[in-house]
């Protein structure tokens, strides 16, 4: 069932077994899934000229067996998306392996976001918040963005913001677990489970401990940063390399992260300086941390909306806008805030601005 809200992204209500959830997704967003696949394949070719569709498919297939062993239900959901959208399983699986393909074929960054969490004494009345600006390629990602409201036959229900055809990105579930994240560039990729599947499976868990175990004990294919929280105010940040990780416990106050590592051991293998997010990743994370700490005890929903709309270092700011200095032919290097997300784990409330928060209204989802 497809529900459309004014000034918002399409909202899909999905339910049932994994294949059924996937089929409903693919069928409702058939045009968007097909278009997203074409754009992602073209994106990889832009970064690695001459990269053919068979080469992309062959590279993505390396991650299928680890994913099948780790989460057969998510692989089955991907199969359902493909059938519903009238495309091949290989194409949709490649779409869900974008982070891995970006590092193994195209050598480019994906998911250049700014995320945060806040609780007492930073917030008013000890409220809990977690969220981020999701920065993706401009302008085409807006055409393929959607909100999935999923009620599986087994496990917690959830709401997820993601691109059409992808099983996960940012979201929260009915147990109060919330997850946000952003890309990292750390040497040492391996054949393992794609990061997008991690983001979704985290929301299939019931406790913060389950999420921690899932993130740290599984064989990851590529690096990523996960910031997770629950309704009790337990917040953890995980800087994950493929073969190593560092965790940070946020027992009180606030925290922010972007696309650079804070872990000394991971920073030694970091290559972010070669990517398009340096130095703005440093500016974004420090600016968000400053906004949170200098407003100690005053932070609520309205204040967070303002922080996420911040334009220091414009256009490569927390609220990121297309850069007019980038030639039209280099569209692969053009980024913008595609969605701005604020979540309140204790009340299972989710607000999403469909684009730059300085321009778009936040709409609430429960």
N, C-alpha and C positions, 0 to 999 in steps of 0.2 A: 504494500500500500504506500503510495507516494503522497506526501502532504507538503504543500507549498505555502510558506509564510511570506508576507510582504517584507521587502528589504532583508531577506535572509537567504541562506542556502537551502537547497532542497532537503527535506527531512524524510528519511525512509524509516518506516516502522517494519522491522524484520523479526520473524519468530520461527521457532521449530528446531529441527535437527540441522547440523552444520551444512549439509548440501542444500537444504531448503532455504536457509538464511542466505547462502550464496546465490542461489538461483533467483530469489526475489530481488536481491541487490542488482545482479546483472541485468535482469529483465526490466526493472524500473529505470535503470540508468544506462540502457544499451548504447545510446548515441554517445554519452559521456565516456563510458568505458572504452569504446572503440576509438574515440578521439584522443583520449589520454594515452592509450597505447601508442598511437601514431606519433604523438608529441614526444613521449619519452624516448622512443626509438630514434627520432630525429635529433633529440637533445644529445644522446650518446654519440651520434654521428658527427654532431657539431664539435664536440670535444675531442673525438678520435676519428678524424675524417677517413672514410673508407670502411667504417665498421658496418658490416652488412647485417641484415635481420638474422640469417642463420648463425652468424658469429655471436650475436647477442643471446639468442636462444640457447646455443651450446654452452655459453658461459653461465647462464642462469640455471641450467639443468644440473650443474654440479652441486647446487644447494638443495635439490629436491629430496634426495635420500636422507640427509640429516634432518630436514624438516619433517619428513614422513615418519621417521623414528621418534622424533621429539613431540610432534603434535599432529597426528593423523587427522584429527577433526578440522584443523585449520587448512590442511591441504585439501580436504574434502570440500570445505567451504570455497576455496579458490576454484576448485573444479566446478562447483555450482555457479559461481560468478561467470566463468567462461561459457558454460552452456546457456545461461540466461542471456548473456550479451551476444551470443553467436560468434564467439572468437575461440581460439585454441587455449587449452590449459597452459601450454608453454608461454603464450603471450601474457596471460594474467599473472603467472608465477614470476615472469621477468619484471612485470610492473611492481610486484611486491618485493622484488630484490633490487630495487633502484639504488639503495645505499651501497650495496655490494658491487653492483655493476659500475657505479660511479667511481669507486676506488680501484677496481680491478681492470677496467677497460678504459674509461674516459679520464681517470685521474682528476676528478672535479669534486667539489663539495656539494652536499645536499643537506637540506633542513638547517638553514642558517638562522636560528631562532634565539629569542631571549626569554628565559623562564624564571620564575620566582616562587617563593612560598613565604607566608607571613602568619604569625600568631602572636599571642601576648608575650612580652609587653609592647610589641610594635603596634598591634591592632587595637581598635576600640573594643572594650568589653571582652577581650580574649577571643575574638572571632578567628576562624581558620580560613585561610585562602591559599590557593595554589593556581598557577596559570601561566600563560605565555602568549607572546606574539608569534604566530607561525609564519615564517618568512620563506616564501617559495618563488618560483620563477614568474615574472611578470611578462605580459598580462594574462597568459593563457591558463594558469592554474585556477583563476577565479571561475573559469568556465566549467571546471571539472570538480569543484569542491562540493562536499555534501556532509550531512549530519546523519549518522546511523543510530537509531534507537533500537537496540537488539534485546529480545527476550528469548533466550535459548531454552531448549527443552530441559537442559540440566545446567545448574549454576546461576550466578548472579546476572541480573539484567544490567545493561550499560548504555551509555550515550558516548559516541565517538565522533570527532571531527576528522575527516580524511578526504583524500582524493578518490574519485570514482574508480572502482576496481580494486582498491586496497583494503585489506582486512583490518587495519589499525593505524592509529596515530595517537592523538591526544584524547583523553576522556576520563570518565569516572563511572563507577558501578554502584549498584544498590547496597553494597556493604560499606560504602563510604571511601573506598579506595580510589585514589586519583593519580593520574600519571601524565607528566609532560616530559619533553626532552628536546635535545638538539644535537646536531652533528658534531663529531670530533674527527680530527685527522691525526691518526697515530699509526706508525709503521707496524706491520706484523699481521696482516689479514690471513685468514685460513678458510678452508672449506667447512662450513658449519651452518647454523640457523640464521636466516636473514633477520635483521633488526626489526622490520615492520611486524613480523610475527611475535617478537618479544613484546612489543608495545600492546598488541592485542591480548596475548596470553596473560599479561600482568593483570588485565581487567577481568580475567576469568577466575582470579584468585579470591579468597575470602578474608585473608588476613595479611597484614604488612609483612609478617614473617614468611608467609608463602611466597610473596613477591620477591623478597630478598633471596630466598633459596633458589627461586627460579632464575633470577638474574645472574647469580654468582656461580651456580653449579652446572649450567648448561653450556654447550659448545657454541660460542658466538662466532659469526663469520666476519664481523667488522666492528669498528669502534662506534660508540655512541654514549651520550650522557643521559641518564634517567634521573628525574626528580620525582619521588613518589611520596604520597602522604595518605593518612587515614583520618577517620572521624575522631580519633583520640588525640590528634595533634602530634602524631609520630611522623616526622619527615626525615627522609634520607636522600642523599644525592649519591649516585653511582657513576663515576667516570670509568667506562668500560672499554678497555682495549680488547682485541680478539682473544688474547691469551693471558690477560692480567686485568686487574681493576684496583680502584681505590674508592673507599666509601667515606662519606661525611655525614655525621648525625647532626641534625638541626634541632636541638632540644628546646630552644626558645627563640623568640625574636624572628628575624627574617634572613633570607638567603636569596641569592640570584646566580644564574649561570648563563653563559652564552657558548661560544664555539672554541674557547681555549681552555686548556687543562689547568687545574690548581695543584694536582698531585705532582710532587717533585720527580718521582720515578717515571711517571707517564710523560711529563713535559720533556724529558730527555729524548723521547722518540716521536715527539709531536712535529707535524709538518704544516701546521696551520699558517705559518708565515708565507708559505708558497701559494696559499689559496686566496680567493676573492674576499674573504671575511676578515682579513687582517689588514689594517689595525682596528677596523670598526668593532670587531668582537670585544676588544679590550675596552673601548669607549662605552659600548652598550652595557656590559656587565657592571662596570664601575659606576656608571650613571644610575642604573637601577638600584644598586646597593646604596648609593648616596641618597636617592629619593626615599628609600625605605627607612634608612637609619636616621635621617634628619627630620623625619616626621614621626618619630617614636611616640606611640600612644595615641596617634591620631588617624591611623590608617584604617579605612573602611572601603567599601565597594566604590564609592565615588572617587576617592583618592586614587585607587588603583587604576581606574579608567584614565585619570589624568597622567599617571606614571607611564602607562602603556601608549599614551598619545604623545610622549615626549619627543622633541625634535632636535635635541642637542646632537651635533654632527650630521645634520640633515644633508642629503637624503639618506645617508647610511646610519640612521638613528634607530632608537628602540622602535619607534613607529617608522618603519622603513618604506621609502618611496622610490619609484623608478628614477634612475640617475640620467638626467638629460645629456650628460657628457659621453655616454656610451653609444656608439653608432648603432643604427637599426640592425645592421647585419650581424652584430654581436649579441643577439637577443638572449643567448644562453647565459650571459653574464648580467642580465637585468633582473633584479629582485624587488619584491615588495612584500609588505605584510598582507598575507592572504586572508588570515583570520586572527582575531584577538580573542583569547579565551580566559575567563575567570571562573574558578570553581570554588564552591564552599562545601567541603566533604561532610561536615556535620549535618547539613540539611539536604545533601545530595542535589544542590542547585548548581546549574551550569549556565553561564552567560556567554554568548558568542556575538561578536561584531563581524559582519560579513565583509571584511576588508580592513582598510586602515581605520583604527579606532578614532582618529581625529576627524573622520568623515562619516562613519557609519554608527548606527545606534546598536547598543547591546540588546539582544533578545534573550529572555530567560527560558531555559528548558529544565524540567524536573526529572 
